[in-house]
């Protein structure tokens, strides 16, 4: 999915209205419908609790989206109120039409047209359990002023007790740069209307935008494809991945879905290869073999599950795999359609020897993760020897070490850093973290919007590596395997957080939510 600037978005909006015949009123209605659905879903996650929804609106089109959301939510039976940063008489156009449609539904509309009104509201009026930020959209520039600035302060004052949903961009955030020039709303979820804006995927914007989603409000696909001059960045979106995952034949057997080999584990880290194996199994691989030091094979077998083929191999003096494992690998290599190397291996000389030989001899796609990356520090020239397609999955610290950069420099320009590394290494690079970047040696960089801070816990990287391996074994290209895996991984993490709390998410929770994540991607 393309990312477009605010100016390009306005041009697309105008063309859709003037040439395609879809009215601004219709586009606004679809936007508000998606907002109402998201708020309803949040309420459903809370269980039987009936939340109050407060739509904090400006006088423009974002306010109109909020008015539509209020109408749909009221029709669903929610307790809804509208707080207007201005006066009703100043609302014009399509926004005015949708505001008038609230009148028969007895939705209270509070006109708080001065900063003093909002200051008073902070002291006397309780914010909603769900707050929809419809103050400013992509058509504004410069810092928020007057009642809008006061309304932003009002939303943020109640942020610890309210769940905040921002329309298109959090009010006060520059949609193109992700910077703020004054106060800005801190949202839990931002729904970009039609297409995401570049500012939303800037690191500086993350603490304002929260989770990111995109709503289809009816722009013709051919108009989107015809847009020129869009940034060389794409968002990984369900609409792009769904066609890559056709339904399985009723005559299929396990041999049709590939055999993944996972090399890893040590006496210190027996859980890492087990998590990768569980993820590969949940990722649809027909067979998953796990080769680990013989001293931990029984432990890994218990955690990886009965479906995994766990095989104990030669053990080094440090408790990891000995380089002698390569003799067994050379005999069995033709049986594997993909390999994952690194989870829990330890960054020792034996590991370095294994990775060097794999790069020289492997022909099936190879995922290098964790310790397989750490032993490449100062040795990235080895990657030029690779006979197989490569996917590297570093977190920022590992990436910085491989590229001889500081972590701060990596995080300041993640997109270009990942692009440059992919081109130099001739590999697909998955730069993990908030807004994971997937870059190939050529073509646009891809940014993932799924996932949450609860996934910043041990083992989730092993889950991602196993999932990528499973998709490679099923015949996906390295780029498509990486894009699909990071989306599913983040979606499963979001489901795990929604079913509990972000702070309590474990790596195995992510694995167990993969079936439902698959379902949301493949059905419909």
ROLOVEX-514390 format. One record per residue: residue in one letter; z, x, y of N, C-alpha, C in turn. Coordinates in steps of 0.02 Angstrom, whole numbers, plus 50000, padded with zeros to 5 digits. Example, Ala and Ser with C-alpha at 12.3 -4.5 7.8 and 13.67 -1.06 7.14 Angstrom:
! residues 2
a503905066049716503905061549775503905066049835 s503545064249888503575068449947503945064550002 
//
This chain:
! residues 524
x500005004249940500005000050000500005004450062 x499555002750110499495006750170500105005950216 x500215011050255500695010750310500295010550374 x500485006050420500105005350482500555005850543 x500275008250597500655008550659500725001550689 x501165000950737501274994450769500644992050804 x500254996650834499634994650867499124992150817 x499074995650760498614993450708498834986650679 x499484985650675499734979250650499544973550697 x499594974650761499404969450809498654967950804 x498244973250793497524972150786497374968150724 x497724969650669497624965950607497834958650615 x498374957650651498614950850664498094946950704 x497824950150756497324946750797496694945050757 x496464949850717495854948650679495954942950628 x496544942850597496674937550548496664930650581 x496914930350642496924923950678496234922150704 x495894926950735495264925450769494664924750721 x494654928850667494064928850623494184925050558 x494784925750531494924922650466495134915350473 x495364913550532495544906550544496254904750525 x496664909850509497364908450494497744908550560 x498134903550574498454903050639499084907250642 x499284908950704499914912450713500494908450688 x500454901950695500994897550670501064898150595 x500494898650559500514899350486500804906150466 x500584911450499500854918150484501604918350495 x501834915250549502544915050564502924911050510 x502614905650487502934901550436503024905550371 x502514909350353502564913250291503084918750298 x503124921750356503624926950367504334924050360 x504444918350393505104915250388505284912950319 x504774910850281504904908750212505164914650171 x504854920550178505074926450141505794928350161 x505954927750224506624929250247507134924550214 x506964918150213507424913250183507514914650109 x506984916650075507044918150003507504924149992 x507434929150034507864935050026508594933350039 x508724929450091509414927350105509694923050049 x509274918650021509494914549965509664918749904 x509254923849892509384928249835510034931949844 x510164934349904510804937649917511384932949905 x511324926749927511854921849916511954920649841 x511404920449803511454919349731511834924949697 x511734931149721512084936849692512834936349704 x513024932949757513734932149772514054926749729 x513664923149690513944918149645514014911349679 x514564907949665514664901149690514854900749763 x514964906449795515154906649865514584903949908 x514724899649957514224896750001514264900150070 x513824904750084513884908650146513614904850206 x513864906750264513594904550328513044909450348 x512464906850368511904911050389511824910350464 x511814916050498511754916150570511104919750588 x510644916250621510014919150643510074921150716 x510084927650728510144930350796509444931850820 x509214927950869508504927950886508374929750958 x507794933050968507534934051035507034928551052 x506694929351108506244924051131505524924751105 x505384930351071504704931751049504564929750978 x504054933150949503834931250882504354932650828 x504744938150836505274939350787505784933650789 x505924931150848506354925350853506054919350818 x505394918550824505054913150789505124913750714 x505064919850687505174920850615505884918650595 x506364920350638507064918450624507144910850626 x506804907450672506854900150675506584897050611 x506024899750585505744897150523506234898250465 x506524904250462507014905650410507594900750413 x507824899250474508374894550482508184887650454 x507554885550467507344879050443507324878850366 x507034883850336506994883950262507684884350231 x508124888250260508794888850233509184882350240 x509094879050297509434872650307509184867550256 x508534867550242508254862950193508504864450123 x508714870650111509014872450046509754870550043 x510034868350099510734866250099511214871250128 x510964876650158511404881750186511694879450253 x512274882050268512584881150334512274886450379 x511854884250427511464888850468511584887550542 x511584892950581511604892350653511144897550684 x510884895950744510454900450781510804902650844 x510814909150856511104911950918510544915350956 x510364912451013509774914651051509984919351108 x509674925151109509804929951164509354928051223 x509504922551253509094919851307509204912451313 x508704909051341508744901851353508164898451317 x508304892551290507804888851252507174887751293 x507254886451357506684884851399506204890751407 x506434896851391506024902851397505634904551333 x505774900951279505414902151215504734898751220 x504204902551203503524900051212503124900451146 x502534897351147502034898151094502274895651026 x502064899450974502214897550905502974897550893 x503324902150925504054902350917504364895850942 x504104893250998504364886951025504244881150976 x503644881150946503484875950897503984875850840 x504144881850814504604882150757505324880850778 x505504882550839506174880850864506254873250868 x505754869850891505794862550896505864859250828 x505604862350777505654859450710506354859650681 x506804863250715507504863450693507894857350717 x507644854050768508024848550800508224843050750 x507764840550708507954835150662508444837250608 x508524843850599508954846350545509664847750568 x509804846350631510484847350658510724854550650 x510274859250662510474866350662510714867950733 x511334870150740511574871750808511214877850836 x511024877450899510694882950934511124884850994 x511414890850992511834893351046511414897551094 x511424895751158511054899551208511524904451241 x511484910751220511904916051248511434920651287 x511314918751349510794922051389511014927851431 x511654929551429511894935251469512314939851425 x512384946151444512824950551406513544947851402 x513774944651455514454941951453514524936651399 x513994932751387514014927651334514134930951266 x513784936451255513854939951190514534943451185 x514774946051239515444949051238515974943851221 x515894937951250516364932451235516304930351162 x515674930051137515564928151067515904933051019 x515894939451036516224944450993516974942850985 x517274939951037517984938451034518134931651005 x517674926851012517834919850997517414916750942 x516864919950923516394916850876516304921450816 x516454919150757516394923250697515664923850676 x515444929950660514754930950638514664927850569 x514044926650551513894923750486514014928650430 x514084925950369514124930250310513464933950301 x512914930450315512254933450317511994932850388 x511784938450417511524938550485510794940750482 x510344936750510509644938450514509484940950584 x509254947150588509094950350652508374948750671 x508284944250719507614942550743507554943750818 x507864949050842507884950250914507244953450940 x507064959250913506494963150938506024964750881 x505374964850895504884966550844504514972850862 x503904973450835503514979550845503164979750912 x503194974250949502844974051013503244976351072 x503854978651060504274980851115504334988451116 x504514991251173504614998351179505194999751226 x505475005651219506045007451262506685004451237 x507245006251268507895003951244507984996451256 x508374993351212508554986251222508984985651285 x508894980051319509254979051382509554972051383 x510004971151431510274964551446510574961051385 x510424954551377510724950751322510514953251253 x509914956151248509694958751183510124964751162 x510264969251208510704974951193511394972451173 x511644967351208512304964651192512294961151124 x511724957951106511664954751041511664959950985 x511334965650997511344971050948512054973450937 x512424974350991513124976450985513534971250946 x513384964850956513724959450921513604960050846 x512964960850826512814961450755513174967450724 x513144973150758513454979250731514214978750729 x514504974850774515234974250775515494970850712 x515074966550682515294962850623514964965550559 x514664971450564514274974050508514684974950444 x515304976750450515714978050391515864971750351 x515804965950382515934959850345515314955550336 x514774957050370514164953150365513614957250330 x513194953650294512594956650264512024955450311 x511694960750335511204960250389510494961150363 x510064956350379509364956450360508934957150423 x508554962550429508134963750488507414961550475 x507114958550526506424956250522505954961750546 x505534964250502505014969150516505294976150530 x505694976950582506064983150595506734981150625 x507264985050613507894983550646507804983750722 x508064978950757507984978650830508264985050861 x507864988050905508064994250938507775000550906 x507484999850846507195005550811506445005850828 x506205011750846505495012550861505105011950795 x504635007250790504295006150726503835011750705 x503625015850752503155021250737503485028050725 x504065029150755504395035650749505045035450711 x505345029550704505995029050671506575031450714 x506445032650777506975034950822507265029050861 x507835030250893508145025150934508245027851005 x508135023551052508245025351123508745020351150 x509365020951126509875016051142510145012951078 x510435007151084510745003751027510215001050980 x510365000950915509924998150864510344994850810 x510074989550781510414985950728510444990350665 x511014990050632511084993350567511054987950513 x510494987850477510364982450429510514984750358 x510624979750315510694981050243510014980650209 x509574976550236508894975750209508424974450267 x507854977950267507324976650315506714974350277 x506434968650298505824966150267505244967250316 x504804971850298504214973050338503714967450326 x503444964750380502984959150374502264961550367 x501964960050311501274961750297501194968750271 x501364973650312501314980750293501884984550326 x502134989850294502674993750324502424998050381 x502884999750426502735003850484502995010950472 x502675016050500502865022950484503585024750502 x503865021650554504545023250572505055021450519 x504895016450477505365014350426505455019450370 x504975023950362505025028850308505215035750334 x505445036050396505715042250422506455042950404 x506675048950385507385049750365507875047150417 x507725048050481508185045850533508295038350533 x507815034650505507855027350507508265024350450 x508425028250399508715025550339509375021850351 x509795024750393510445021550405510395015350448 x509805014150476509695008050515509335002750473 x508855004950433508435000150396508754997750332 x509205001750302509474999850237508934999850184 x508974995350137508434994650088507814991950124 x507244993550094506604991450124506214987150075 x505914981950101505474977650061504884975750105 x504354973250073503754971250109503584964050088 x503434959850137503254952850125502514951850138 x502174948650091501474946850100501434940450141 x501194941050203501174935050246500464932450254 x499984935050215499334932050214498774935750248 x498844942250260498274946050288497744946850234 x497104945550248496584946350198496544953650174 x496544954750108496524961650082495934965750109 x495354962350118494774966050142494864968450213 x495244964850253495394967150321495844973350320 x496324973250274496784978950267496394985150245 x495954984250196495574989950171495104992850223 x494874988650269494394990850319494714994450378 x495374994750380495704997850437495595005350438 x495425007950496495295015150504495895018450538 x495965024950527496455028750563497175027650542 x497275024650483497965023450461498275030050438 x498925030850442499245037050420499085038650347 x499055045050331498885047250263499505046750218 x499785040850217500395039550179500315032550149 x500555031750088500555025150058501245023650030 x501415017250031502035014950000501885012949928 x502315014849883502245012749813502465005549808 x502005001149793502144994049795501934990649730 x502284985449714502154981749653501424979749646 x501114977849701500424975449699499944980949676 x500114987249688499694992849667499824994749594 x500434993849571500624995949504500474990749450 x500524984349469500424978949421499774979649381 x499204981249412498594981949373498594987749324 x499044992449332499074998249287499424996649221 x499734990749217500164989149159499924982749125 x499354983049090499104977049056499554975048998 x499484968848978499864966548920499654970248857 x500124971148813499984974748751499614970148701 x499184973248662498834969648610499324967248556 x499204961448530499624958848476499554963048413 x499034967148409498924971348350499184978448360 x499544979648414499774986348430500304988748381 x500344995348373500874998448333501145004448373 x501695007348347502035012448387501605018548402 x501105019748360500665025448373500235024448434 x500165018248457499755016948516500105018848581 x500755020048578501135020948640501435027848647 x501195032448607501345039448618502015041848591 x502055048348585502655051748559502875056748612 x503475055948637503755060348689504235065348656 x504185071548676504675076648656505105078448716 x505755078248708506225080248760506575086548737 x506505091848775506845098248761507405099148811 x508015099848786508565100748834509235101048800 x509755100348841510435100048815510755106848807 x511415106848809511815112848798512525110448783 x512945115048766513645113148751513985110248813 x513765112248872514055109648934513765102848954 x513135101648935512785095648959512435092048901 x512815089248854512485085648800512215078848821 x512475076148876512275069348896511585069048928 x511355074648959510725074448997510125072748953 x510015076248897509435074348856509505067448825 x510115065348812510215058648783510015053248834 x510185054148897509975049448948509215049248956 x508905055148955508175055448960507855051848901 x508145052648842507875049348782507945041848787 x508525039348809508625032148817508115029248867 x508005032848921507525030548971506815030548943 x506645035648904505965035948875505855030148826 x506375028448789506325022748743506245016248782 x506645015348834506595009348876505945009448917 x505645015348924505025015848961504405014248921 x504505012348857503945009948817503615014948772 x503885020948766503585025848720503655023348648 x503145024748607503175022748538503685026548498 x503725033048511504215037448477504505042348528 x505145043948519505475048848563505855053848519 x505655060048523506005065448489506415069348540 x507015071448520507455075348563507655081648525 x507455087348551507635093648522508185096848564 x508755097948533509345100548567509665105948524 x510125109848552510485114748511510825111248452 x510805114348394511085111148334511815109548342 x512175113248385512895112148393513055105448427 x512575102448460512705096148495512275090448468 x511895091648416511415086648392511755080048374 x512335080448341512675074248321512905070248383 x513165073848432513395070448493512805067148529 x512255070748535511665068148569511395062148531 x511385062548465511135057048425511525050648436 x512185051348444512605045448455512445042148522 x512355046248573512225043548640511515041148649 x511045044948621510335043148630510155036848593 x510505035248539510385029148503510005030348438 x510035025348395509735025948329508975026448332 x508675024148387507945024248392507665031148404 x508065035648433507825042348449507835046848387 x507355051448384507325056348330507635062748356 x508255063948338508625069748364508605075348313 x508415081148336508325086848291508685092948319 x509155095548281509515101548302509085107748295 x509115112248346508695118148347509125124348359 x508785130148357509135136448366509525136548431 x510145139148428510605138948485510715146048512 x510695146548578510795153048609511545154648612 x511705160748631512405162748637512765159048693 x512385155948738512675152148793512725144648778 x512555142648719512615135748699512025131348715 x511465134448739510865130648752510335131948699 x509735129548709509195130848663509005138148666 x508915141248608508675148148604507915148148609 x507635153548632506905153948640506565153248572 x506925154448517506635153648450506385146548437 x506605141748477506375134848467505625134348474 x505315139048507504595138748519504195139648454 x504495142748404504145143348339504075136348308 x504615132448310504585125648284504105121448326 x504125122548391503695118548435502955119848421 x502775126148411502065127648398501815124048336 x502255123248286502045119748225501955112348237 x502375109348280502375102048289502025099748353 x501795104148395501525102348460500975097048457 x500525097248407499995092148406500235084948399 x500855083948379501115077248368501345073848433 x501395077648488501685074848549501145073548602 x501215067848634500755066148689501025067748758 x501675069248762501985071248825502635074848810 x502845079148856503475082748848503875082548913 x504535082548904505005083148960505455089148944 x505475093948989505885099948978506365100949036 x506985102549019507465104349071508135100949071 x508185094449055508835091049063509395094449023 x509875097149059510455100149027510345106648992 x509795110249003509635116248965510055122248984 x510295122549046510615128349078510075133249101 x510185136349157509695140949187509815148049162 x509695149149099509805155649067509135158849048 x509165165049024508555168549006508165165048951 x508525162148902508175158548849507785152648877 x508085149148925507725143548956507105146048992 x507165151649028506585154449062506035156149013 x506225159048956505735160848905505385154748877 x505765149348866505475143148840504965140248890 x505165140048954504725137049004504095141249014 x504165147849014503575152149022503085150948965 x503325150448904502885149448847502575142448847 x502965137548868502685130748873502115130548923 x502205133748980501685133749030501055137349005 x501135142348964500565146048938500195142448883 x500575138348844500275135748782500215128148778 x500635124348814500615117048807499975114248834 x499725109148800499115105748823499235098448841 x499775095448817499925088548836500315088548902 x500315083048939500675082849003501395084948996 x501635088649046502305091649043502695090049106 x503295087149097503755085749152504275091249154 x504345094549210504855099749219505395097049265 x506015097049240506565094149277507175098749272 x507625098049319508285101149316508235108749302 x508515111049246508555118249233507865121349222 x507375117449201506695120049195506425121949264 x506665118749316506475120549384506885126449410 x507525126549393507955131849419507725138649394 x507475139149333507255145649308506585147749338 x506265143249375505635144849408505735147749478 x506345147849502506475150649568506275158049567 x505835159849613505575166649614505025167849564 x504855162649524504355163449471503835157849474 x503735154849531503265149249535502545151249519 x502405157749519501735160049498501595158049426 x502115157049386502015154849317501635148249314 x501725144149365501405137649364500645138149363 x500385143749389499655144649389499385145849319 x499835147449271499615148549203499555142149163 x499775136649192499835130449154499165128049127 x499165126249063498585123249031498625115649033 x499225113049045499345105849041499435102949111 x499295096449119499485093049181500245093449191 x500455094849253501165095849267501435090649315 x502055088649303502435084749351503105088249361 x503275089949423503905093149439504335088149477 x504975087749459505415082549487506035085549520 x505955089549572506545092649604506915087949650 x507575088849654507945085949710507895090749769 x508115088849829508005093249887508275100349879 x508845101249846509115107849837508675112149793 x508445109249737507995112949692507335114549727 x507075109649764506445110649799506515116349850 x507065116249887507175121449938507195128349907 x507525128949849507555135449816506865137749792 x506485133149764505815134849740505355136949796 x505425133849854504975135149910505265140149960 x505865142749946506195147549990506275144650060 x506535138550062506665134950125507395132950125 x507625130550182508285127450184508215120150166 x508755117350141508745110150125508615106050188 x508895108250244508795104650307508055104550325 x507705110050315506995110250330506595105650284 x506785105350222506445100850174506545093650197 x507165091850211507315084950228507025082750295 x506905087650339506625086050404505895084050400 x505545086150347504835084650342504645084050268 x504945079150235504865078450163504145077350142 x503785073450180503095071950161502655078150159 x502665081950213502235087850216502485093350169 x503135093650159503395098650112503155097150041 x503185090850021502955089049954502205089949947 x501825088149998501095089149996500915096549987 x501245100750026501075107950023501245110849955 x501825108749927502015111349862501535108949808 x501345102649810500885099949759500225103749760 x499985105149820499345108749826499415115949800 x499955119249819500045126249797500145126749722 x500535122149693500705122549622500195119149577 x499735115349606499255111849565499575106649521 x500085103349547500485098649507500655092449548 x500845087249513501145081449547501875083149560 x502095082349621502775083849641503135077349658 x503715076449627504145070749641504765073449677 x504765072949744505335075349783505845069649787 x506375070249749506855064849740507295064149802 x507655058649804508105057149860507955050449890 x508285048849946508135042649981507405042750003 x507025037549985506305037249996505965043049959 x506015042849892505695047949851504955048449868 x504715054749873504015056049888503665058349825 x503075055549812502635057649757501995060349789 x501845066649775501255069849804500845073249750 x500195072449753499725075849709499385081349750 x499015085849716498675091249754498185088749806 x497925082549798497495079649849497645072249856 x497375069149907497505062049919498145060949959 x498295054549974498875053050015499535054249978 x500055055350015500725055549987500975048449979 x501405047349930501655040649914502415040549922 x502665035349954503375034649967503645028649929 x504215029449896504515024049858505065020649899 x505055013949900505545010149938506125007549896 x506065007649830506605005149789507155010349781 x507745008149761508315012749751508835011949805 x509415014949793509985014049838510465019949831 x510945020749877511405026549874511835026749812 x511925021149777512315021249716512005025549662 x511365027049668511025031149618511145038549628 x511505040349681511685047349693512275049149649 x512145049349584512665050849535512355054549476 x512755058349441512505062549387512135058649333 x511565061349313511185058349258510595054149278 x510575051749340510015047349358509355051249360 x509375057649377508765061649375508505062449304 x508955063049255508745063449185508405057049164 x508655051449188508345044949173507635044749199 x507535047049261506865047049290506395051549251 x506625057449231506195062049194505975058949128 x506425055749092506245052549030505765046849039 x505845043149093505405037549107504695039949122 x504635045349161503975048149175503655050449110 x504035053749067503765056049003503495050348961 x503855044648961503625038848922502965036248948 x502875035949013502255033449041501675038249030 x501815044749033501305049649017501075048948945 x501545047948899501385047348828500945041248815 x501005036148858500605030048849499915030648882 x499765036548909499085037648933498995037149007 x499525036049046499455035749118499305042649147 x498935042949201498825049249235499495051749263 x499555058249276500175060749305500375057249369 x499905055949414500075052649477500305045449465 x499945041849424500145034849411500795034449371 x500895039149325501525039249288502115040449335 x502025045149381502565046649428502695040849475 x502165037949504502255032349550502595026449515 x502365024749456502655019049420503375020449401 x503515026449378504195028149356504685027949413 x504505030749471504995030849525505125023749551 x504605019449550504705012449570505175008949521 x505025009449456505445006149406506165008849407 x506225015349414506885018649416507295015849474 x506985015549534507345012849592507495005549585 x507015001749557507124994549547507704993349499 x507724997249446508284996649398508944998449432 x508935003549474509535005349511509754999849558 x509274996449590509454990849634509754985149595 x509474983749537509744978349494510454980149472 x510564986449455511234988649434511734987749491 x511524989449552511974988649610512104981349624 x511574977249619511654970149634512094966549583 x512114969149523512534966149471513244968749472 x513384973349516514064975949523514174978149595 x514154984649606514214987449673513884994349673 x513604996349730513265002749734513725008449711 x514355008249733514805013849719514955014649644 x514835009449605515025009749534514425010749488 x513825011849515513235012649473513275019149433 x513135018749368513095024549324512375025249300 x512205031249277511525032549254511345027849196 x511815026649150511655022249095511555015049118 x511875013149174511745006449202511015005849222 x510745011149250510035011149270509595010349208 x509755013949155509375013249093509395006049068 x509985003049068510054996249040509714990949083 x509574992449145509224987649188508464988549186 x508224993649151507504994849150507104989049120 x507344985549068506944979849044506804974549098 x507304972849138507194967949190506754970849246 x506834977249260506394980449309505664980049286 x505554981449222504884980749194504624973649204 x505054968849191504844961949195504624960149266 x505004962349316504824960749385504164963949405 x503984969449371503364972949388502764970249350 x502864968149288502294966449245502124959049244 x502604954649259502474947549256502264944749323 x501894939349322501714935849383501074938449414 
//
